[in-house]
Amino acid sequence: MAARQVVLSLGRRANVLRAYALARPCGTRTPSIASQRLFHKPRIYTTSAVQRLEDVFHSQREDPAAAAFLASYQQTPTTPQTLTEKIVQRYSLGLAEGKVVKAGDYVTISPQHCMTHDNSWPVALKFMSIGASKLHSNRQVVMTLDHDVQNKSEANLKKYRQIEEFAGKQGVDFYPAGRGIGHQIMVEEGYAWPGTMVVASDSHSNMYGGIGCLGTPVVRTDAASIWATGKTWFQVPPNAKIHFHGVMPKGVTGKDVIVALAGLFNKDEVLNHALEFSGSEETMMSIPIDDRLTISNMVCRLLSRILVSRLR
């Protein structure tokens, strides 16, 4: 059997002499220098080679693939993205390679569409005040007039004319007073679409969640930024999941559902959260699209100003 050498040094001369002095009997003489040198000679020991213990099972040695599961324990577990995070990931700009968007992250987004209504002229004034004169993308912007259509005063009619003229000059899709409510137009005309991200300068933009579109409101300054650059900032909200059981009874509407939820979440438990509604196929099939839109539309008013909602 092969042998290996282990060399042990006994240390410095002073340590050797001290050890000898402690060990010698009383009355004996201190050894000569020649004899002291004997203590400095390295002592050599021999021993058999250490056998390496097996660190795998026999089955793993026979089949290397059998040990693959061990690698899984060395990987950092990751939490799957929510639907909100997946959509934000798709519409984020400038993310680092491999970056996975999570709640709390600040990102730059370029939404599919940005809708403004009667506030389009105030947004236009902000847009022009920053030196902008041409929209970054006229296909991204939608303008609807729906808030004050019954107001026939000269001031309101003038504002409506200014909005229409601005929209015509920029070549954006424009829907005049009487055409319908802006959010309804966004859904009916296909601007809000499942899996997309659409923003609007209105607090009820959550309504787009009723068809699986990530809808969220923006303030006028953010809308002006999107007009000028096509993008704005966004913080990914925390997520809350509401799971429905059973089927919607006859005579119960989406308004009843959202009012009941408002009674459950009345302590800001879901303040500024993204809501994701889920249920079995039977459950979700029992909720018509118009009721889904009603539920999503009203979360901003009855569920502590929730930021985003979707039904899926």
C-alpha positions in Angstrom: 0.0 0.0 0.0 1.3 3.4 -0.9 2.6 5.5 2.0 2.8 9.2 2.5 5.1 11.3 4.8 3.9 13.7 7.4 6.7 16.0 8.7 6.2 17.5 12.1 8.4 20.3 13.4 8.8 20.7 17.1 9.1 24.5 17.0 11.7 27.0 17.9 14.7 26.3 20.1 13.4 28.3 23.0 10.2 26.3 23.2 12.2 23.0 23.0 14.5 24.1 25.9 11.6 25.2 28.0 9.8 21.9 27.4 13.0 20.0 28.3 13.5 22.0 31.5 10.0 21.2 32.7 10.4 17.6 32.0 13.9 16.9 33.4 14.3 15.6 37.0 15.5 18.1 39.7 19.3 18.4 40.0 20.1 17.3 36.4 22.2 19.5 34.2 21.1 21.5 31.2 22.0 19.6 28.1 24.8 20.8 25.8 24.2 22.7 22.7 25.0 19.6 20.7 22.4 17.6 22.5 19.8 20.4 22.2 20.1 20.3 18.4 18.7 16.8 18.5 15.4 18.3 19.5 15.3 20.4 16.3 15.6 17.4 14.0 12.3 16.9 12.2 10.6 13.7 13.2 9.1 11.7 10.3 6.1 9.5 10.6 4.6 7.2 8.0 1.0 6.3 7.7 -1.2 4.5 5.2 -3.1 6.6 2.6 -6.5 7.9 3.9 -9.4 6.2 2.1 -11.8 8.7 0.6 -15.3 8.2 1.8 -18.1 7.9 -0.8 -20.2 11.0 -0.9 -22.9 9.7 -3.3 -25.2 6.7 -3.3 -24.3 3.7 -5.5 -27.3 4.3 -7.7 -26.0 7.8 -8.4 -22.6 6.5 -9.4 -24.2 4.0 -11.7 -26.5 6.6 -13.3 -25.1 10.2 -13.1 -28.5 11.6 -14.0 -29.8 10.2 -10.8 -27.9 12.9 -8.9 -29.4 15.8 -10.8 -32.0 16.4 -8.2 -29.2 17.5 -5.8 -28.6 20.6 -7.9 -32.1 21.8 -7.3 -31.4 22.3 -3.6 -28.6 24.7 -4.5 -30.9 27.0 -6.5 -32.5 30.0 -4.9 -36.3 29.4 -5.0 -38.3 32.0 -7.0 -41.9 33.1 -6.5 -43.9 33.0 -9.7 -44.9 36.3 -11.1 -48.5 37.5 -10.7 -50.5 38.4 -13.8 -49.9 42.1 -12.9 -46.2 41.6 -12.8 -46.1 39.6 -16.1 -47.9 42.4 -17.9 -45.8 45.2 -16.4 -42.7 43.1 -17.4 -43.9 43.1 -21.0 -44.5 46.9 -21.1 -41.3 47.9 -19.1 -38.4 49.6 -20.8 -34.7 49.4 -20.1 -34.8 46.4 -17.7 -31.5 44.8 -16.9 -30.9 41.4 -18.5 -32.6 38.7 -16.5 -34.5 41.2 -14.4 -37.8 39.8 -13.1 -40.3 42.5 -12.2 -41.7 42.2 -8.7 -44.1 44.2 -6.4 -42.4 47.4 -5.2 -40.1 47.8 -8.2 -40.0 51.2 -10.0 -40.0 50.8 -13.7 -40.4 52.9 -16.9 -43.4 51.8 -18.8 -44.7 52.4 -22.3 -48.4 51.5 -22.2 -50.3 50.3 -25.2 -52.7 53.3 -25.0 -53.3 56.4 -23.0 -56.8 57.8 -22.8 -57.8 61.3 -21.8 -61.3 62.7 -21.7 -62.6 66.2 -20.9 -59.2 66.9 -19.3 -57.5 66.5 -22.6 -57.1 70.3 -23.0 -55.4 70.7 -19.5 -53.1 67.8 -20.5 -52.4 69.5 -23.8 -51.4 72.7 -21.9 -49.0 70.7 -19.8 -47.7 69.0 -22.9 -47.0 72.3 -24.6 -45.5 73.8 -21.4 -42.6 71.4 -21.5 -41.8 72.4 -25.0 -43.4 69.5 -26.8 -45.3 70.1 -30.1 -45.8 66.7 -31.6 -47.0 63.5 -30.0 -44.5 60.7 -29.6 -47.1 58.3 -31.1 -50.5 59.4 -32.2 -51.6 55.7 -32.3 -50.9 55.5 -28.5 -53.3 58.3 -27.6 -57.1 58.2 -27.5 -59.4 61.2 -26.6 -63.0 61.0 -25.6 -65.4 63.7 -24.4 -67.8 62.3 -21.8 -67.8 64.1 -18.5 -69.6 67.3 -19.0 -71.5 66.7 -22.2 -74.7 68.4 -20.9 -72.9 71.6 -20.2 -73.7 74.0 -23.1 -71.9 77.0 -21.7 -69.5 78.9 -24.1 -66.5 78.1 -21.9 -67.2 74.3 -22.1 -68.0 74.3 -25.8 -64.8 76.3 -26.4 -62.8 73.7 -24.5 -64.4 70.9 -26.5 -63.5 72.7 -29.7 -59.9 73.1 -28.6 -59.6 69.4 -27.8 -61.1 68.4 -31.1 -58.8 70.7 -33.1 -55.8 69.5 -31.2 -56.7 65.9 -31.8 -57.3 66.6 -35.5 -53.9 68.3 -35.8 -52.1 65.5 -34.1 -54.0 62.7 -35.9 -55.2 60.9 -32.8 -58.4 58.9 -32.5 -61.1 61.3 -31.2 -64.6 60.5 -29.9 -66.9 63.6 -29.6 -69.5 64.3 -26.9 -72.4 61.9 -27.2 -70.4 59.0 -28.6 -70.3 57.3 -25.2 -68.4 57.0 -21.9 -64.6 56.9 -22.5 -63.9 53.7 -20.6 -66.7 51.9 -22.4 -65.3 53.1 -25.8 -61.8 51.8 -24.8 -63.3 48.3 -24.3 -65.8 48.3 -27.2 -63.4 49.6 -29.8 -60.6 47.2 -28.7 -58.1 49.6 -27.3 -58.2 47.7 -24.0 -57.3 44.1 -24.8 -56.5 41.0 -22.6 -52.9 40.9 -21.7 -52.1 44.6 -22.5 -51.5 47.6 -20.4 -53.7 50.6 -20.8 -53.7 53.8 -18.8 -56.1 56.7 -18.6 -56.2 60.1 -16.9 -59.2 59.0 -14.8 -59.5 57.1 -11.6 -61.9 54.4 -13.1 -59.3 53.1 -15.5 -59.3 49.9 -13.4 -62.4 49.0 -15.4 -60.2 47.5 -18.2 -59.3 44.7 -15.7 -62.8 43.2 -16.4 -61.4 41.8 -19.7 -57.9 40.9 -18.4 -56.2 44.1 -19.4 -54.0 45.8 -16.8 -55.7 49.2 -16.4 -54.4 51.9 -14.1 -55.0 55.7 -13.7 -52.3 58.3 -14.3 -52.4 62.0 -13.4 -52.4 64.7 -16.0 -48.6 65.3 -15.8 -47.9 61.6 -16.4 -50.4 61.7 -19.4 -48.5 64.7 -20.8 -45.2 62.7 -20.4 -46.7 59.8 -22.3 -47.8 62.1 -25.1 -44.4 63.6 -25.4 -42.1 60.6 -24.8 -44.4 57.5 -25.0 -43.4 56.5 -21.5 -43.7 57.3 -17.8 -42.7 55.8 -14.4 -44.7 53.2 -12.5 -44.3 51.4 -9.2 -45.5 47.8 -9.3 -48.2 47.5 -6.6 -48.5 44.6 -4.1 -51.0 42.0 -5.1 -54.2 40.7 -3.4 -56.1 37.7 -4.8 -59.9 37.3 -4.4 -61.2 33.8 -5.2 -64.9 33.3 -6.0 -66.7 30.1 -5.2 -70.0 28.9 -6.5 -72.0 30.7 -9.2 -73.6 34.1 -9.3 -77.3 33.7 -8.2 -80.1 35.0 -10.4 -80.9 38.6 -9.6 -77.4 39.4 -8.2 -75.3 41.8 -10.2 -71.7 43.0 -10.3 -72.7 46.0 -8.3 -73.9 43.7 -5.5 -70.6 41.9 -5.6 -68.4 45.0 -5.3 -70.6 46.5 -2.6 -70.2 43.3 -0.6 -66.5 43.3 -1.1 -66.3 46.9 0.0 -67.9 45.8 3.3 -65.3 43.1 3.8 -62.3 45.3 3.0 -63.2 48.5 4.9 -60.0 49.1 6.8 -57.6 49.9 3.9 -56.4 46.2 3.8 -56.0 46.5 0.0 -55.0 50.1 -0.3 -53.1 50.7 -3.5 -53.1 47.0 -4.3 -53.5 45.1 -7.5 -56.5 42.9 -7.3 -56.7 39.6 -9.2 -60.0 37.8 -9.2 -60.2 34.1 -9.8 -62.5 31.1 -9.6 -63.4 27.9 -11.3 -64.4 27.9 -14.9 -68.0 27.4 -13.9 -67.8 30.3 -11.5 -66.2 32.7 -13.9 -68.6 31.7 -16.7 -71.5 32.8 -14.4 -70.2 36.4 -14.3 -71.1 38.2 -17.5 -68.6 40.6 -19.0 -70.7 43.7 -18.1 -70.7 42.6 -14.5 -67.0 42.0 -14.6 -66.5 45.5 -15.9 -68.8 46.9 -13.2 -66.8 45.1 -10.5 -63.5 46.4 -11.9 -64.7 49.9 -12.5 -65.8 50.4 -8.9 -62.8 49.0 -7.0 -61.2 52.5 -7.0 -64.2 54.0 -5.1 -65.2 51.2 -2.8 -62.0 49.2 -2.1 -59.9 51.9 -0.7 -58.7 53.4 -4.0 -57.2 50.1 -5.3 -54.7 50.8 -8.0 -55.2 47.9 -10.4 -57.8 45.1 -10.8 -58.5 42.3 -13.2 -61.0 39.5 -13.5 -59.8 36.3 -15.1 
